[in-house]
Amino acid sequence: MIIVGGGPAGLAAGLYSARMDLKTVLVDRGPLGGQLHNTELIEDYPGIESILGPELALKMGEHAVKFGLDAREYEPVKTILVEGEDKVVLLESGGELRAPALIMAAGGLPRKLEVPGEEELAGRGVSYCAVCDGAFFKGEELAVVGGGDAALEEGDFLTRYASKVHIVHRRGDFRAQPILQDRARANPKINFIMDAHVREIAGNGKVTGLRYEQRGDVRELPVGGVFIFIGFNPNSDILDVHVDHDQSGYLLTRPDMATSVPGIWAVGDVRAQLTKQIATAVGDGTTAAVAASAYVSALRDRERSESA
C-alpha cells in the first residue's frame, strides 16, 4: 500500500495498515504531522486535554513507525498514475512507487486572497502560519483575514506577540466554534472588522497596511503583517487520473473512504466532508486502511485461484 500524505489521516492509515502486516510506504513533502506543525495548541482531541501541535505530530509519527510503517519525509509527489491495477506514484526526486492500493491523504494548501500585493509580499509580512511567523512581529499591529476556526485561533495566538490584532471578516458573523468566538471577544488585544472585503495588501518590500471595502467605503488599516486563514485548496491535482470530486476539487468518497477509482481511497482534508478536525481525520485513515487491506486480500485470493 502507498499513502500520500503524512498528516493525522495518513499516519492513522499507516499505523493500521502496518499493524495488519501490509507492506506500507508513506510519503510526504514535509515532516510527518502535516498541518499539526502549524497549530500551536490542541485542546479538542479526545483523551488529550491539551497538547502542542508539533508534539502530537511527533507522537503520531513515532507510533506508526514503531509498527513497521516505512515513512519517508521530504519526498514530494510529482504525479499519480493508474496502470492496470497498479497505482504508480512518481516522485519529484525521480523515484517511483507501485502498489495495488493507494490512500490519498495529501491534505491541502492555504487558499489565497488573490488581491494585489499578496504574492509580491508573501514572506515579507504576508503569512499563512501564525505559529511559524508570529514571533517576527513583536510589538506590531497585525491583521488576520478570515472567520473560521483557524482565523480566530491564530488571531488569539498572535496576541502574545502583537500589540493589537485586527480580525477582518467579509461576513457579519463568524463560522468559528462558539468557544473560539468567546475567547477572541474576551481578548482585549483583538479588534473585529466585519462585513469587510480585502482589496489590497500595501507595502514596498514589506507590508505596511491593508485596504478593505466596508459597506461601500474603502478604508486603510496600517499593519505590519497580514495573516490569511480563509481555507485550503485540496491537493487533488497530483492525480493524473479522473477521480470524482466536487466543484472545489475535494474528492468524493463512499462510507469506506473509497473513491470512484477502484483501489484509491481519500482521507482527511483532501476529501469532501463536513468537518476538518484531527479526530475525523484519524477516523478516515483508520476506515480507509481497513477497507484497503480487504481490497488487497481479495486481489491476493483472486491471483491464487487464477494460478491454481
Salt bridges, closest charged atoms under 4 A:
GLU40 OE2 - ARG160 NH1 3.28
GLU43 OE1 - ARG183 NH2 3.22
ASP70 OD2 - ARG72 NH2 2.87
GLU83 OE1 - ARG98 NH2 2.66
GLU85 OE2 - ARG302 NH2 2.37
ASP86 OD2 - ARG98 NH1 3.31
GLU96 OE2 - ARG98 NE 2.74
GLU140 OE1 - LYS206 NZ 3.79
GLU141 OE1 - HIS166 NE2 2.79
ASP195 OD2 - ARG215 NH1 3.28
GLU200 OE1 - ARG211 NH1 2.86
GLU213 OE1 - ARG199 NE 3.14
ASP217 OD2 - ARG219 NH2 3.66
GLU220 OE2 - ARG211 NE 2.99
ASP244 OD1 - HIS242 NE2 3.00
ASP256 OD1 - ARG254 NE 3.95
ASP284 OD2 - ARG271 NE 2.82
ASP301 OD1 - ARG304 NH1 3.09
GLU306 OE2 - ARG302 NE 3.83
